[in-house]
């Protein structure tokens, strides 16, 4: 549970839904401070909510899906529905259809007796309220919500087939870079050097490691192995840079 702005949906706590708690003392303290706060319920950790918004086609989209089991349900102040299920899922919007959002890991929903910005009150469904059990999410629903692994796009460059040639080009590239100097952008300079080797020249971390160690010998002062390895591993996970971007003709020696 967490407190939300009165008549709104934004958290009042500093870290949003990360501050949600089951601690009764903390809950009493929050509502002692904000007695008119709306109520937020954090999702995730085995709880997911199907948020049905009829204004955007949610009712029709829900009918088009296989039938869901009866479960605990809240009626929102905006005319929608919150269907509570046991299961793990990420937050998503429109994945099941227009007007159907999922609140899962890292999310939250506004709960009764909160007040909607329109002035209407959230309430539990008269037949499927707090006393109604939360049903297990059906397997077909969890399957639809499961993240899909997308195949990596083909590279936009023609990689040098000879690994030794790529290693030598990376070594010359690093030798031409100025050393990283502590207090003068040294962190960024070392990260960019690591990214150039492992991503720019498309070398694996183990192949890139001795090259980065050579660069590190010129840094002022040199990084310790643990810090240097951390920068290399971070650079290898960088999804913003295109793999092999320094292998294009004219981009590097």
C-alpha positions in Angstrom: 0.0 0.0 0.0 1.1 3.5 -0.6 -0.4 7.0 -0.4 -1.4 8.9 -3.6 -2.3 12.5 -4.1 -5.9 13.3 -3.0 -8.2 12.9 -6.0 -5.2 11.9 -8.1 -3.0 9.0 -9.1 0.6 10.2 -8.4 2.4 8.9 -5.3 3.1 11.2 -2.4 6.2 9.3 -1.3 9.7 10.1 -2.6 10.2 6.8 -4.5 6.7 6.1 -5.7 5.6 2.5 -5.7 9.0 1.4 -4.4 7.9 2.8 -1.1 4.9 0.6 -0.9 4.7 -1.4 2.3 2.5 -3.8 4.4 3.8 -2.3 7.6 0.7 -1.2 9.5 2.7 1.4 11.5 4.0 3.1 8.4 0.6 3.1 6.8 -0.9 4.8 9.9 1.9 7.4 9.8 1.2 8.1 6.1 -2.5 8.6 6.5 -1.9 10.6 9.7 0.1 13.0 7.6 -2.1 12.8 4.5 -5.6 11.9 5.8 -7.3 12.5 2.4 -4.7 10.6 0.4 -5.9 8.2 -2.3 -4.9 4.5 -1.8 -2.4 2.8 -4.1 -1.7 -0.9 -4.3 1.6 -2.1 -5.6 1.6 -4.9 -8.1 4.2 -7.5 -8.9 5.6 -10.2 -6.6 2.9 -12.6 -7.7 0.1 -10.0 -8.3 -1.0 -8.6 -11.7 -4.0 -6.5 -12.6 -5.8 -6.3 -15.9 -6.9 -2.6 -16.2 -9.9 -2.3 -18.5 -10.5 1.2 -19.9 -13.9 1.2 -21.8 -13.2 4.7 -23.1 -10.4 3.3 -25.3 -12.1 0.0 -26.4 -11.1 -2.1 -23.4 -14.6 -3.7 -23.0 -14.7 -4.9 -26.6 -11.0 -6.0 -26.5 -11.7 -8.0 -23.3 -14.7 -9.8 -24.9 -12.4 -10.8 -27.9 -10.1 -12.7 -25.5 -10.7 -16.1 -24.1 -12.9 -16.0 -21.0 -11.1 -15.0 -17.8 -11.9 -16.8 -14.5 -14.0 -14.9 -12.0 -11.7 -13.0 -9.6 -11.5 -10.1 -7.3 -12.5 -6.9 -9.1 -12.6 -3.2 -8.4 -14.6 -0.6 -10.3 -12.6 2.5 -11.1 -13.8 6.1 -10.7 -13.4 6.6 -14.4 -15.8 3.8 -15.4 -13.2 1.1 -15.8 -12.4 -2.2 -14.1 -9.4 -3.7 -12.3 -9.2 -7.5 -12.5 -6.8 -8.9 -9.9 -4.9 -12.2 -10.6 -2.1 -14.2 -9.2 0.8 -14.4 -11.6 4.0 -12.6 -12.7 4.0 -10.1 -15.6 5.6 -6.9 -16.6 3.6 -3.6 -16.9 2.4 -3.1 -20.4 -0.1 -1.0 -22.4 -2.3 -2.3 -25.2 -0.5 -5.7 -25.4 -3.7 -7.6 -25.0 -5.7 -5.1 -27.1 -6.8 -1.5 -27.1 -7.9 -0.2 -23.7 -6.3 -3.2 -21.9 -3.3 -2.4 -19.7 -1.3 -4.7 -17.4 0.0 -3.6 -14.0 2.7 -6.0 -12.8 6.3 -5.7 -11.6 7.1 -2.1 -10.8 3.6 -0.9 -11.1 0.5 0.0 -9.0 -3.2 0.7 -9.2 -5.5 3.1 -7.5 -7.7 1.2 -5.1 -11.0 1.8 -3.3 -12.1 4.0 -1.6 -10.0 6.5 -3.5 -11.5 9.4 -5.4 -11.1 9.8 -9.2 -10.2 13.2 -10.6 -13.8 13.3 -11.8 -15.0 13.2 -8.3 -16.3 9.6 -8.6 -15.2 7.1 -6.0 -13.4 3.8 -6.6 -15.3 0.8 -5.2 -15.1 -2.9 -4.9 -17.4 -4.9 -7.2 -20.5 -5.8 -5.2 -20.2 -9.6 -6.0 -16.5 -9.9 -6.5 -15.0 -7.6 -3.9 -12.5 -8.0 -1.0 -14.1 -11.3 0.1 -13.8 -12.8 -3.3 -10.6 -14.8 -3.9 -7.9 -13.7 -6.3 -7.8 -16.2 -9.1 -4.7 -17.6 -10.7 -4.0 -16.0 -14.0 -4.7 -18.6 -16.8 -1.8 -20.0 -18.7 -2.9 -18.4 -22.0 -2.8 -15.0 -20.4 0.6 -15.4 -18.9 1.8 -16.7 -22.3 0.5 -13.6 -24.0 2.3 -11.4 -21.5 5.6 -13.2 -21.6 8.4 -11.1 -23.1 9.2 -12.2 -26.6 12.9 -12.7 -27.6 13.4 -10.8 -30.8 16.2 -12.0 -33.2 19.1 -9.6 -33.4 19.0 -7.5 -36.6 21.7 -8.2 -39.1 24.8 -6.0 -38.8 24.9 -2.9 -40.9 28.6 -3.3 -41.6 30.9 -5.8 -43.2 33.0 -7.1 -40.3 36.7 -7.8 -40.9 36.9 -11.6 -41.1 40.4 -11.7 -39.6 40.2 -11.4 -35.8 43.9 -10.6 -35.6 43.3 -7.7 -38.0 40.5 -6.3 -35.8 42.5 -6.7 -32.7 45.4 -4.8 -34.3 43.1 -2.0 -35.5 41.6 -1.7 -31.9 45.1 -1.5 -30.5 46.1 1.3 -32.8 42.9 3.1 -32.0 43.5 3.0 -28.3 47.1 4.1 -28.7 45.9 7.2 -30.5 43.5 8.1 -27.7 44.7 10.4 -24.9 45.0 8.7 -21.5 42.1 9.0 -19.0 43.0 11.4 -16.2 41.3 11.3 -12.9 39.3 14.5 -12.2 39.3 15.4 -15.9 36.6 13.1 -17.3 38.6 10.0 -16.6 35.5 7.8 -15.9 33.9 8.7 -19.2 37.1 8.5 -21.2 37.8 4.9 -19.9 34.2 3.8 -20.6 34.4 5.2 -24.1 37.7 3.4 -24.7 36.1 0.1 -23.4 33.1 0.6 -25.6 35.2 1.3 -28.7 37.0 -2.0 -28.2 34.2 -4.4 -27.2 31.4 -2.8 -29.3 33.1 -0.6 -31.9 35.4 -3.3 -33.1 33.0 -6.1 -32.1 35.5 -7.9 -30.0 34.3 -10.1 -27.1 35.1 -9.0 -23.5 37.8 -11.6 -23.1 39.6 -10.5 -26.3 39.1 -6.8 -25.4 40.4 -7.1 -21.9 44.2 -7.2 -22.6 43.8 -4.3 -25.0 42.0 -2.2 -22.4 44.8 -3.2 -19.9 47.3 -1.7 -22.2 45.3 1.5 -22.4 45.0 1.5 -18.6 48.8 1.6 -18.2 48.8 5.1 -19.6 45.9 6.4 -17.4 46.6 8.8 -14.6 46.3 7.0 -12.2 45.6 3.5 -13.7 42.3 1.9 -12.6 42.5 -1.2 -10.4 41.5 -4.4 -12.2 38.1 -4.6 -10.5 37.1 -1.1 -11.6 38.5 -1.6 -15.1 36.6 -4.9 -15.5 33.4 -3.2 -14.3 33.7 -0.6 -17.1 34.4 -3.2 -19.7 31.3 -5.2 -18.6 29.2 -2.1 -18.6 30.4 -1.2 -22.1 29.6 -4.7 -23.4 26.0 -4.2 -22.2 25.6 -0.8 -23.9 22.6 -1.1 -26.3 22.8 2.5 -27.5 25.9 1.9 -29.8 25.8 -0.2 -32.9 28.1 -3.2 -32.9 31.0 -2.8 -35.2 30.5 0.9 -35.7 34.3 1.4 -35.9 34.8 -1.2 -38.5 33.3 1.0 -41.2 35.8 2.2 -43.7 37.4 5.5 -42.6 36.1 5.3 -39.0 39.3 4.0 -37.4 42.9 3.2 -38.3 
